[in-house]
Amino acid sequence: MEEIKMYLDECREMMSKAIKHLTGELGKIRAGKASPAMVESVMVEYYGADTPLNQVASVSAPDARTLFIKPWEKSVIQNIEKAIINSGLGFNPQNDGEQVIINIPQLTEDRRIGLVKQAKNECENGKISIRNTRKEINDALKQLQKDGAPEDDIKRAEDKVQALTDEYTKKIDDILSHKEAEIMTV
């Protein structure tokens, strides 16, 4: 049935989006290595409006312990420094008149454990999203059955939805174990 196929495609798409969102969130969790994604969420006051950092400057990581933030206008350097200090990321920015430099300190064992907990929390949120998708699609399939779709077709579709749920949950577990190893590596 065409409607069942449509629901299964929607299920796969929604679960893929959950994985994509999760990988984006985990990218923000630093693993001792400098990455431009670490300051992605910083908002800088720019002409009276809060603006994302990547819209007022370019961010690069020339090595594993340093971030360079080169603003497109030198007048914004002070605002970038202030925004980074107030962001709660724990960085101490410096500027050389041309750009803002952030030296990334080595992670302590306690901080690594805290980051692993944060990563596990993000992964659990991803699993919740996938289970919610499964419930949504199964409810839609049950409604199709009430509207006259064959019970066997609905049962097969529900089995496929469960298989997708298992597949994407396993992907999340794999992503978590990879991230955990990355964080705990000194």
TORLO-842359 format. One record per residue: residue number from 0; y negated, x, z negated of N, C-alpha, C in turn. Coordinates in Angstrom, 1 decimal. Each point is the difference from the previous one (the first is absolute). Layout:
% residues N
+------+---------+--------+--------+----------+---------+--------+---------+--------+--------+
! resi ! n.north ! n.east !   n.up ! ca.north ! ca.east !  ca.up ! c.north ! c.east !   c.up !
+------+---------+--------+--------+----------+---------+--------+---------+--------+--------+
!  NUM !       Y !      X !      Z !        Y !       X !      Z !       Y !      X !      Z !
...
+------+---------+--------+--------+----------+---------+--------+---------+--------+--------+
END
This chain:
% residues 186
+------+---------+--------+--------+----------+---------+--------+---------+--------+--------+
! resi ! n.north ! n.east !   n.up ! ca.north ! ca.east !  ca.up ! c.north ! c.east !   c.up !
+------+---------+--------+--------+----------+---------+--------+---------+--------+--------+
!    0 !     1.2 !    0.8 !    0.0 !     -1.2 !    -0.8 !    0.0 !    -1.2 !    0.9 !    0.0 !
!    1 !    -1.0 !   -0.5 !    0.8 !     -1.3 !     0.8 !    0.1 !    -0.7 !    0.1 !   -1.3 !
!    2 !    -0.1 !   -1.1 !   -0.7 !     -0.8 !     0.1 !   -1.3 !     0.6 !    0.9 !   -1.0 !
!    3 !     1.3 !    0.1 !   -0.1 !      0.7 !     0.9 !   -0.9 !    -0.3 !    1.4 !    0.4 !
!    4 !     0.1 !    0.3 !    1.2 !     -0.4 !     1.4 !    0.5 !    -1.4 !    0.3 !   -0.3 !
!    5 !    -0.9 !   -0.9 !    0.1 !     -1.4 !     0.2 !   -0.3 !    -0.2 !    0.3 !   -1.5 !
!    6 !     0.7 !   -0.7 !   -0.9 !      0.0 !     0.3 !   -1.4 !     0.5 !    1.4 !   -0.4 !
!    7 !     1.1 !    0.3 !    0.7 !      0.6 !     1.3 !   -0.3 !    -0.9 !    1.2 !    0.5 !
!    8 !    -0.7 !   -0.2 !    1.1 !     -0.9 !     1.0 !    0.5 !    -1.2 !    0.1 !   -1.0 !
!    9 !    -0.5 !   -1.2 !   -0.4 !     -1.1 !     0.0 !   -1.0 !     0.5 !    0.8 !   -1.3 !
!   10 !     1.2 !   -0.3 !   -0.4 !      0.5 !     0.7 !   -1.2 !     0.0 !    1.5 !    0.1 !
!   11 !     0.5 !    0.5 !    1.2 !      0.0 !     1.4 !    0.2 !    -1.4 !    0.6 !    0.1 !
!   12 !    -0.9 !   -0.7 !    0.6 !     -1.4 !     0.4 !    0.1 !    -0.6 !    0.1 !   -1.4 !
!   13 !     0.1 !   -1.0 !   -0.8 !     -0.6 !     0.0 !   -1.3 !     0.6 !    1.1 !   -0.9 !
!   14 !     1.3 !    0.2 !    0.1 !      0.6 !     1.1 !   -0.8 !    -0.4 !    1.4 !    0.5 !
!   15 !    -0.2 !    0.1 !    1.3 !     -0.5 !     1.3 !    0.5 !    -1.4 !    0.2 !   -0.5 !
!   16 !    -0.8 !   -1.0 !   -0.1 !     -1.4 !     0.1 !   -0.5 !     0.0 !    0.4 !   -1.4 !
!   17 !     1.0 !   -0.5 !   -0.8 !      0.1 !     0.4 !   -1.4 !     0.3 !    1.5 !   -0.1 !
!   18 !     0.9 !    0.5 !    0.8 !      0.3 !     1.4 !    0.0 !    -1.2 !    0.8 !    0.4 !
!   19 !    -0.7 !   -0.4 !    1.0 !     -1.2 !     0.7 !    0.5 !    -1.1 !    0.1 !   -1.1 !
!   20 !    -0.2 !   -1.1 !   -0.7 !     -0.9 !    -0.1 !   -1.1 !     0.4 !    1.0 !   -1.1 !
!   21 !     1.3 !   -0.1 !   -0.3 !      0.5 !     0.9 !   -1.1 !    -0.2 !    1.5 !    0.3 !
!   22 !     0.3 !    0.4 !    1.2 !     -0.2 !     1.4 !    0.4 !    -1.4 !    0.4 !   -0.1 !
!   23 !    -0.9 !   -0.9 !    0.4 !     -1.5 !     0.2 !   -0.1 !    -0.4 !    0.2 !   -1.5 !
!   24 !     0.5 !   -0.8 !   -0.9 !     -0.3 !     0.1 !   -1.4 !     0.6 !    1.3 !   -0.6 !
!   25 !     1.2 !    0.3 !    0.4 !      0.6 !     1.2 !   -0.5 !    -0.7 !    1.3 !    0.5 !
!   26 !    -0.6 !   -0.1 !    1.2 !     -0.7 !     1.1 !    0.5 !    -1.2 !    0.3 !   -0.8 !
!   27 !    -0.5 !   -0.9 !   -0.8 !     -1.2 !     0.2 !   -0.8 !     0.4 !    0.7 !   -1.3 !
!   28 !     1.3 !   -0.1 !   -0.4 !      0.4 !     0.7 !   -1.2 !     0.2 !    1.5 !    0.3 !
!   29 !    -0.7 !    0.8 !   -0.6 !      0.0 !     1.4 !    0.4 !     1.3 !    0.7 !   -0.6 !
!   30 !     0.5 !    0.9 !    0.8 !      1.2 !     0.7 !   -0.5 !    -0.3 !    1.5 !   -0.1 !
!   31 !    -1.2 !    0.4 !   -0.5 !     -0.4 !     1.4 !   -0.2 !    -0.5 !    0.6 !    1.3 !
!   32 !     0.0 !   -0.7 !    1.1 !     -0.4 !     0.5 !    1.3 !    -1.3 !   -0.7 !    0.4 !
!   33 !    -1.0 !    0.6 !    0.4 !     -1.2 !    -0.6 !    0.5 !     0.2 !   -0.8 !    1.2 !
!   34 !    -0.5 !   -1.3 !    0.0 !      0.1 !    -0.8 !    1.2 !    -1.3 !   -0.9 !    0.1 !
!   35 !    -0.5 !   -0.2 !    1.2 !     -1.2 !    -0.8 !    0.1 !     0.2 !   -1.4 !   -0.5 !
!   36 !     1.2 !   -0.5 !   -0.1 !      0.3 !    -1.4 !   -0.5 !    -0.3 !   -0.1 !   -1.5 !
!   37 !    -0.1 !    1.1 !   -0.7 !     -0.3 !     0.0 !   -1.4 !    -1.3 !   -0.5 !   -0.3 !
!   38 !    -1.0 !    0.1 !    0.9 !     -1.4 !    -0.4 !   -0.3 !    -0.3 !   -1.2 !    0.9 !
!   39 !     0.9 !   -0.6 !    0.7 !     -0.2 !    -1.1 !    0.9 !    -0.6 !   -1.2 !   -0.7 !
!   40 !     0.3 !   -0.3 !   -1.2 !     -0.5 !    -1.1 !   -0.7 !    -1.4 !    0.2 !   -0.6 !
!   41 !    -0.6 !    1.2 !    0.1 !     -1.3 !     0.3 !   -0.6 !    -1.1 !   -0.7 !    0.8 !
!   42 !    -0.8 !   -0.7 !   -0.8 !     -1.2 !    -0.7 !    0.7 !    -1.3 !    0.7 !   -0.4 !
!   43 !    -0.7 !    0.3 !    1.1 !     -1.3 !     0.8 !   -0.2 !    -1.2 !   -0.9 !    0.2 !
!   44 !    -1.0 !    0.2 !   -0.8 !     -1.2 !    -0.8 !    0.2 !    -0.7 !    0.7 !    1.2 !
!   45 !    -0.2 !   -0.8 !    1.0 !     -0.6 !     0.5 !    1.3 !    -1.1 !   -1.0 !    0.4 !
!   46 !    -1.2 !    0.3 !   -0.1 !     -1.1 !    -0.8 !    0.4 !     0.1 !   -1.4 !   -0.8 !
!   47 !     0.3 !    0.1 !   -1.3 !      0.0 !    -1.2 !   -0.8 !     1.3 !   -0.8 !    0.0 !
!   48 !     0.9 !    0.4 !    0.9 !      1.3 !    -0.8 !    0.1 !     1.2 !    0.9 !   -0.3 !
!   49 !     1.0 !   -0.5 !   -0.7 !      1.2 !     0.7 !   -0.3 !     0.8 !    0.1 !    1.3 !
!   50 !     0.3 !    1.2 !    0.5 !      0.6 !     0.3 !    1.2 !     1.2 !    0.9 !   -0.2 !
!   51 !     1.2 !   -0.2 !    0.7 !      1.1 !     0.8 !   -0.2 !    -0.3 !    1.5 !    0.4 !
!   52 !     0.5 !    0.9 !   -0.7 !     -0.3 !     1.4 !    0.2 !     0.2 !    0.5 !    1.4 !
!   53 !     1.1 !   -0.5 !    0.6 !      0.3 !     0.4 !    1.4 !    -0.9 !   -0.5 !    1.0 !
!   54 !    -1.0 !   -0.9 !   -0.4 !     -1.0 !    -0.4 !    1.0 !    -1.3 !    0.7 !   -0.1 !
!   55 !    -0.1 !    0.9 !   -1.0 !     -1.2 !     0.8 !   -0.2 !     0.3 !    1.5 !    0.1 !
!   56 !     1.2 !    0.4 !    0.1 !      0.4 !     1.4 !    0.0 !     1.4 !    0.2 !    0.6 !
!   57 !     0.3 !    1.2 !    0.4 !      1.3 !     0.3 !    0.5 !     0.7 !    0.7 !   -1.2 !
!   58 !     1.3 !   -0.3 !   -0.2 !      0.7 !     0.6 !   -1.1 !     1.2 !    0.8 !    0.6 !
!   59 !     0.1 !    1.3 !   -0.5 !      1.1 !     0.8 !    0.5 !     0.6 !    0.8 !   -1.1 !
!   60 !     1.3 !    0.4 !    0.2 !      0.7 !     0.8 !   -1.0 !     0.4 !    1.3 !    0.7 !
!   61 !    -0.8 !    1.0 !   -0.1 !      0.3 !     1.3 !    0.6 !     1.2 !    0.7 !   -0.6 !
!   62 !     0.3 !   -0.3 !   -1.2 !      1.2 !     0.6 !   -0.7 !     0.5 !   -1.0 !   -1.0 !
!   63 !     1.1 !    0.4 !   -0.7 !      0.7 !    -1.0 !   -0.9 !    -0.8 !   -0.2 !   -1.3 !
!   64 !    -1.1 !    0.7 !   -0.3 !     -0.7 !    -0.2 !   -1.2 !    -1.5 !   -0.3 !    0.1 !
!   65 !    -0.4 !   -0.3 !    1.3 !     -1.5 !    -0.2 !    0.2 !    -0.2 !   -1.1 !    0.9 !
!   66 !    -1.1 !   -0.8 !   -0.3 !     -0.5 !    -1.0 !    0.9 !    -1.4 !    0.3 !    0.4 !
!   67 !    -0.3 !   -0.1 !    1.3 !     -1.4 !     0.2 !    0.4 !    -0.5 !   -1.4 !    0.5 !
!   68 !    -1.2 !   -0.3 !   -0.5 !     -0.6 !    -1.3 !    0.4 !    -1.4 !    0.4 !    0.6 !
!   69 !     0.0 !   -0.2 !    1.3 !     -1.3 !     0.4 !    0.7 !    -0.7 !   -1.2 !    0.5 !
!   70 !    -1.1 !   -0.3 !   -0.7 !     -0.8 !    -1.3 !    0.3 !    -0.7 !    0.2 !    1.4 !
!   71 !    -0.2 !   -1.1 !    0.6 !     -0.7 !     0.0 !    1.3 !    -1.5 !    0.1 !   -0.2 !
!   72 !    -0.5 !   -0.3 !   -1.2 !     -1.4 !     0.2 !   -0.4 !     0.0 !    0.8 !   -1.3 !
!   73 !    -0.7 !    1.1 !   -0.1 !     -0.1 !     0.8 !   -1.2 !    -0.5 !   -0.8 !   -1.2 !
!   74 !    -0.9 !   -1.0 !    0.2 !     -0.6 !    -0.7 !   -1.1 !     1.0 !   -0.8 !   -0.8 !
!   75 !     1.2 !   -0.1 !    0.5 !      1.1 !    -0.8 !   -0.7 !     0.8 !    0.8 !   -0.9 !
!   76 !    -0.1 !    1.3 !    0.0 !      0.8 !     0.9 !   -0.8 !     0.1 !   -0.4 !   -1.5 !
!   77 !    -1.2 !   -0.2 !   -0.5 !     -0.1 !    -0.3 !   -1.5 !     0.7 !   -1.3 !   -0.3 !
!   78 !    -0.1 !   -1.0 !    0.9 !      0.6 !    -1.3 !   -0.2 !     1.5 !    0.1 !    0.1 !
!   79 !     0.5 !    0.9 !    0.9 !      1.5 !     0.2 !    0.1 !     0.5 !    0.6 !   -1.2 !
!   80 !    -0.7 !    1.0 !   -0.5 !      0.4 !     0.7 !   -1.3 !     0.1 !   -1.0 !   -1.1 !
!   81 !    -1.1 !   -0.8 !   -0.2 !      0.0 !    -1.0 !   -1.0 !     1.1 !   -1.1 !    0.1 !
!   82 !     0.3 !   -0.4 !    1.2 !      1.0 !    -1.0 !    0.3 !     1.4 !    0.6 !   -0.4 !
!   83 !     0.3 !    1.2 !    0.3 !      1.3 !     0.7 !   -0.3 !     0.1 !    0.1 !   -1.5 !
!   84 !    -1.0 !    0.4 !   -0.7 !      0.0 !     0.1 !   -1.4 !     0.3 !   -1.3 !   -0.7 !
!   85 !    -0.7 !   -1.1 !    0.5 !      0.1 !    -1.3 !   -0.6 !     1.3 !   -0.8 !    0.5 !
!   86 !     0.7 !    0.6 !    0.9 !      1.2 !    -0.7 !    0.6 !     1.2 !    0.0 !   -1.0 !
!   87 !     0.0 !    0.9 !   -1.0 !      1.1 !     0.0 !   -0.9 !     1.2 !    0.8 !    0.5 !
!   88 !    -0.2 !    0.7 !    1.1 !      1.1 !     0.8 !    0.6 !     0.3 !    1.3 !   -0.8 !
!   89 !    -1.0 !    0.4 !   -0.8 !      0.2 !     1.2 !   -0.8 !    -0.4 !    1.3 !    0.7 !
!   90 !    -0.7 !   -0.1 !    1.1 !     -0.4 !     1.1 !    0.7 !    -1.4 !    0.5 !   -0.4 !
!   91 !    -0.3 !    1.3 !    0.2 !     -1.3 !     0.6 !   -0.4 !    -0.6 !    0.6 !    1.3 !
!   92 !    -0.8 !   -0.8 !    0.8 !     -0.5 !     0.5 !    1.3 !    -1.1 !    1.0 !   -0.2 !
!   93 !    -0.1 !    0.9 !    1.0 !     -1.1 !     0.9 !    0.0 !    -0.5 !   -0.1 !    1.4 !
!   94 !    -1.3 !    0.4 !    0.2 !     -0.5 !     0.1 !    1.4 !    -0.7 !    1.3 !    0.3 !
!   95 !     0.0 !    0.4 !    1.2 !     -0.6 !     1.2 !    0.4 !    -1.2 !   -0.2 !    0.9 !
!   96 !    -0.6 !   -1.2 !   -0.1 !     -1.1 !    -0.4 !    0.8 !     0.3 !   -0.6 !    1.4 !
!   97 !     1.2 !    0.3 !    0.4 !      0.5 !    -0.5 !    1.3 !     1.1 !   -1.1 !   -0.1 !
!   98 !     0.8 !    0.2 !   -1.0 !      1.2 !    -0.8 !   -0.2 !     0.4 !   -0.1 !   -1.5 !
!   99 !     0.8 !   -1.0 !   -0.3 !      0.5 !    -0.1 !   -1.4 !     1.4 !    0.6 !    0.0 !
!  100 !     0.3 !    0.8 !   -1.0 !      1.3 !     0.7 !   -0.1 !     0.7 !   -0.5 !   -1.2 !
!  101 !     1.3 !   -0.4 !    0.1 !      0.8 !    -0.5 !   -1.1 !     1.2 !    0.9 !   -0.1 !
!  102 !     0.1 !    0.7 !   -1.1 !      1.2 !     0.8 !   -0.3 !     1.0 !   -0.8 !   -0.8 !
!  103 !     1.2 !   -0.1 !    0.5 !      1.0 !    -0.9 !   -0.6 !     0.7 !    0.8 !   -1.0 !
!  104 !     0.0 !   -0.4 !   -1.3 !      0.7 !     0.8 !   -1.0 !     1.5 !   -0.3 !    0.1 !
!  105 !     0.7 !    1.0 !   -0.6 !      1.5 !    -0.1 !    0.0 !     0.4 !   -1.2 !   -1.0 !
!  106 !     1.0 !   -0.8 !    0.4 !      0.4 !    -1.1 !   -0.9 !     0.7 !    0.5 !   -1.2 !
!  107 !    -0.2 !   -0.7 !   -1.1 !      0.8 !     0.3 !   -1.2 !     1.2 !   -0.8 !    0.0 !
!  108 !     1.0 !    0.3 !   -0.8 !      1.2 !    -0.8 !   -0.1 !    -0.2 !   -1.4 !   -0.3 !
!  109 !    -0.9 !   -0.3 !   -1.0 !     -0.3 !    -1.3 !   -0.4 !    -0.6 !   -0.8 !    1.1 !
!  110 !    -0.9 !    0.6 !    0.7 !     -0.7 !    -0.6 !    1.1 !     1.0 !   -0.4 !    1.1 !
!  111 !     0.9 !    0.9 !    0.3 !      1.1 !    -0.2 !    1.0 !     0.8 !   -1.3 !   -0.4 !
!  112 !     0.4 !    0.0 !   -1.3 !      0.8 !    -1.2 !   -0.4 !    -0.8 !   -1.3 !    0.1 !
!  113 !    -1.3 !    0.1 !   -0.3 !     -0.9 !    -1.2 !    0.2 !    -0.1 !   -0.4 !    1.4 !
!  114 !     0.0 !    1.0 !    0.9 !     -0.1 !    -0.3 !    1.5 !     1.3 !   -0.7 !    0.5 !
!  115 !     1.1 !    0.5 !   -0.6 !      1.3 !    -0.6 !    0.4 !     0.1 !   -1.4 !   -0.4 !
!  116 !    -0.5 !   -0.3 !   -1.3 !     -0.1 !    -1.4 !   -0.5 !    -0.8 !   -0.8 !    1.0 !
!  117 !    -1.2 !    0.5 !    0.4 !     -0.9 !    -0.7 !    0.9 !     0.7 !   -0.3 !    1.3 !
!  118 !     0.7 !    1.0 !    0.5 !      0.8 !    -0.2 !    1.3 !     1.1 !   -1.1 !   -0.2 !
!  119 !     0.7 !    0.1 !   -1.1 !      1.0 !    -1.1 !   -0.2 !    -0.6 !   -1.3 !   -0.1 !
!  120 !    -1.2 !   -0.2 !   -0.6 !     -0.7 !    -1.2 !   -0.1 !    -0.3 !   -0.6 !    1.4 !
!  121 !    -0.6 !    0.9 !    0.8 !     -0.3 !    -0.4 !    1.4 !     1.2 !   -0.4 !    0.8 !
!  122 !     1.1 !    0.7 !   -0.2 !      1.3 !    -0.4 !    0.7 !     0.5 !   -1.3 !   -0.5 !
!  123 !    -0.1 !   -0.3 !   -1.3 !      0.4 !    -1.3 !   -0.6 !    -0.8 !   -1.1 !    0.7 !
!  124 !    -1.4 !    0.3 !    0.1 !     -0.8 !    -1.0 !    0.7 !     0.4 !   -0.3 !    1.4 !
!  125 !     0.5 !    1.1 !    0.7 !      0.5 !    -0.2 !    1.4 !     1.3 !   -0.8 !    0.0 !
!  126 !     0.8 !    0.2 !   -1.0 !      1.3 !    -0.8 !   -0.1 !    -0.3 !   -1.4 !   -0.3 !
!  127 !    -1.0 !   -0.3 !   -0.8 !     -0.4 !    -1.4 !   -0.3 !    -0.5 !   -0.6 !    1.3 !
!  128 !    -0.8 !    0.7 !    0.7 !     -0.5 !    -0.6 !    1.3 !     1.1 !   -0.3 !    0.9 !
!  129 !     1.0 !    0.8 !    0.1 !      1.2 !    -0.2 !    0.9 !     0.8 !   -1.2 !   -0.5 !
!  130 !     0.2 !   -0.1 !   -1.3 !      0.7 !    -1.2 !   -0.6 !    -0.8 !   -1.3 !    0.3 !
!  131 !    -1.3 !    0.1 !   -0.2 !     -0.9 !    -1.2 !    0.3 !     0.2 !   -0.4 !    1.5 !
!  132 !     0.0 !    1.0 !    0.9 !      0.2 !    -0.3 !    1.4 !     1.3 !   -0.7 !    0.2 !
!  133 !     1.1 !    0.5 !   -0.6 !      1.3 !    -0.6 !    0.1 !     0.0 !   -1.5 !   -0.5 !
!  134 !    -0.7 !   -0.3 !   -1.1 !     -0.1 !    -1.3 !   -0.5 !    -0.7 !   -0.9 !    1.0 !
!  135 !    -1.1 !    0.5 !    0.5 !     -0.8 !    -0.8 !    0.9 !     0.8 !   -0.4 !    1.2 !
!  136 !     0.6 !    1.0 !    0.6 !      0.8 !    -0.2 !    1.3 !     1.2 !   -1.0 !   -0.3 !
!  137 !     0.7 !    0.2 !   -1.2 !      1.1 !    -0.8 !   -0.3 !    -0.5 !   -1.5 !   -0.2 !
!  138 !    -1.1 !   -0.1 !   -0.6 !     -0.6 !    -1.4 !   -0.2 !    -0.3 !   -0.6 !    1.3 !
!  139 !    -0.5 !    0.8 !    1.0 !     -0.3 !    -0.6 !    1.3 !     1.3 !   -0.3 !    0.7 !
!  140 !     1.0 !    0.8 !   -0.2 !      1.3 !    -0.3 !    0.7 !     0.6 !   -1.3 !   -0.6 !
!  141 !    -0.1 !   -0.2 !   -1.3 !      0.5 !    -1.2 !   -0.7 !    -0.7 !   -1.2 !    0.6 !
!  142 !    -1.3 !    0.1 !    0.2 !     -0.8 !    -1.1 !    0.6 !     0.5 !   -0.3 !    1.4 !
!  143 !     0.3 !    1.0 !    0.7 !      0.6 !    -0.2 !    1.4 !     1.3 !   -0.8 !   -0.1 !
!  144 !     0.8 !    0.4 !   -1.0 !      1.3 !    -0.7 !   -0.2 !    -0.3 !   -1.5 !   -0.3 !
!  145 !    -0.9 !   -0.3 !   -0.8 !     -0.4 !    -1.4 !   -0.3 !    -0.5 !   -0.7 !    1.2 !
!  146 !    -0.6 !    0.8 !    0.9 !     -0.5 !    -0.6 !    1.2 !     1.0 !   -0.2 !    1.1 !
!  147 !     1.3 !    0.4 !   -0.3 !      1.1 !    -0.3 !    0.9 !     0.6 !    1.3 !    0.6 !
!  148 !    -0.3 !    1.2 !   -0.4 !      0.6 !     1.2 !    0.6 !     1.4 !    0.1 !   -0.6 !
!  149 !     1.0 !    0.5 !    0.8 !      1.4 !     0.1 !   -0.4 !     0.1 !    0.9 !   -1.2 !
!  150 !     0.8 !   -0.5 !   -1.0 !      0.2 !     0.8 !   -1.2 !     0.6 !    1.4 !    0.2 !
!  151 !     0.9 !    0.1 !    0.9 !      0.6 !     1.3 !    0.3 !    -1.1 !    1.0 !    0.5 !
!  152 !    -0.9 !   -0.4 !    0.9 !     -1.0 !     0.8 !    0.5 !    -0.9 !    0.5 !   -1.2 !
!  153 !    -0.4 !   -0.9 !   -0.9 !     -0.9 !     0.3 !   -1.1 !     0.7 !    1.0 !   -0.9 !
!  154 !     1.3 !   -0.2 !   -0.3 !      0.8 !     0.9 !   -0.9 !     0.0 !    1.4 !    0.6 !
!  155 !     0.3 !    0.1 !    1.3 !      0.0 !     1.3 !    0.7 !    -1.4 !    0.7 !   -0.1 !
!  156 !    -1.1 !   -0.8 !    0.2 !     -1.3 !     0.5 !   -0.1 !    -0.3 !    0.5 !   -1.4 !
!  157 !     0.4 !   -0.8 !   -1.0 !     -0.2 !     0.4 !   -1.4 !     0.7 !    1.3 !   -0.3 !
!  158 !     1.2 !    0.2 !    0.6 !      0.7 !     1.3 !   -0.2 !    -0.7 !    1.1 !    0.6 !
!  159 !    -0.6 !   -0.2 !    1.2 !     -0.8 !     1.0 !    0.7 !    -1.3 !    0.4 !   -0.9 !
!  160 !    -0.6 !   -1.1 !   -0.6 !     -1.2 !     0.3 !   -0.8 !     0.5 !    0.8 !   -1.2 !
!  161 !     1.1 !   -0.2 !   -0.6 !      0.5 !     0.8 !   -1.1 !     0.3 !    1.4 !    0.4 !
!  162 !     0.6 !    0.1 !    1.2 !      0.2 !     1.4 !    0.5 !    -1.3 !    0.8 !    0.2 !
!  163 !    -1.0 !   -0.7 !    0.5 !     -1.3 !     0.6 !    0.2 !    -0.6 !    0.4 !   -1.3 !
!  164 !     0.2 !   -0.9 !   -1.0 !     -0.5 !     0.3 !   -1.4 !     0.6 !    1.2 !   -0.5 !
!  165 !     1.4 !    0.1 !    0.1 !      0.7 !     1.2 !   -0.5 !    -0.4 !    1.3 !    0.7 !
!  166 !    -0.2 !   -0.1 !    1.4 !     -0.4 !     1.1 !    0.8 !    -1.4 !    0.6 !   -0.5 !
!  167 !    -1.0 !   -0.9 !   -0.1 !     -1.3 !     0.4 !   -0.4 !    -0.1 !    0.4 !   -1.4 !
!  168 !     0.8 !   -0.6 !   -0.9 !      0.0 !     0.5 !   -1.4 !     0.6 !    1.4 !   -0.1 !
!  169 !     1.0 !    0.3 !    0.8 !      0.6 !     1.4 !    0.1 !    -1.1 !    0.9 !    0.5 !
!  170 !    -0.7 !   -0.4 !    1.0 !     -1.1 !     0.9 !    0.5 !    -1.0 !    0.3 !   -1.1 !
!  171 !    -0.3 !   -0.9 !   -0.8 !     -1.0 !     0.2 !   -1.1 !     0.7 !    1.0 !   -1.0 !
!  172 !     1.2 !   -0.2 !   -0.3 !      0.7 !     1.0 !   -0.9 !     0.0 !    1.4 !    0.5 !
!  173 !     0.2 !    0.1 !    1.3 !      0.0 !     1.3 !    0.7 !    -1.4 !    0.6 !   -0.1 !
!  174 !    -1.0 !   -0.8 !    0.3 !     -1.4 !     0.5 !   -0.1 !    -0.4 !    0.4 !   -1.4 !
!  175 !     0.5 !   -0.7 !   -1.0 !     -0.3 !     0.3 !   -1.4 !     0.7 !    1.4 !   -0.3 !
!  176 !     1.2 !    0.2 !    0.3 !      0.7 !     1.2 !   -0.3 !    -0.7 !    1.2 !    0.6 !
!  177 !    -0.4 !   -0.2 !    1.3 !     -0.7 !     1.1 !    0.7 !    -1.3 !    0.3 !   -0.7 !
!  178 !    -0.8 !   -1.0 !   -0.4 !     -1.3 !     0.2 !   -0.6 !     0.2 !    0.6 !   -1.4 !
!  179 !     1.0 !   -0.5 !   -0.7 !      0.3 !     0.6 !   -1.4 !     0.3 !    1.5 !    0.1 !
!  180 !     0.8 !    0.4 !    1.0 !      0.3 !     1.4 !    0.2 !    -1.2 !    0.8 !    0.4 !
!  181 !    -0.9 !   -0.6 !    0.8 !     -1.2 !     0.6 !    0.4 !    -1.0 !    0.3 !   -1.2 !
!  182 !     0.0 !   -1.1 !   -0.9 !     -0.9 !     0.1 !   -1.1 !     0.5 !    1.1 !   -1.0 !
!  183 !     1.3 !    0.0 !   -0.3 !      0.6 !     0.8 !   -1.0 !     0.1 !    1.5 !    0.4 !
!  184 !    -0.1 !    0.3 !    1.3 !      0.1 !     1.3 !    0.5 !    -1.2 !    0.8 !   -0.4 !
!  185 !     0.2 !    1.1 !   -0.7 !     -1.1 !     0.9 !   -0.4 !    -0.4 !    1.0 !    1.0 !
+------+---------+--------+--------+----------+---------+--------+---------+--------+--------+
END
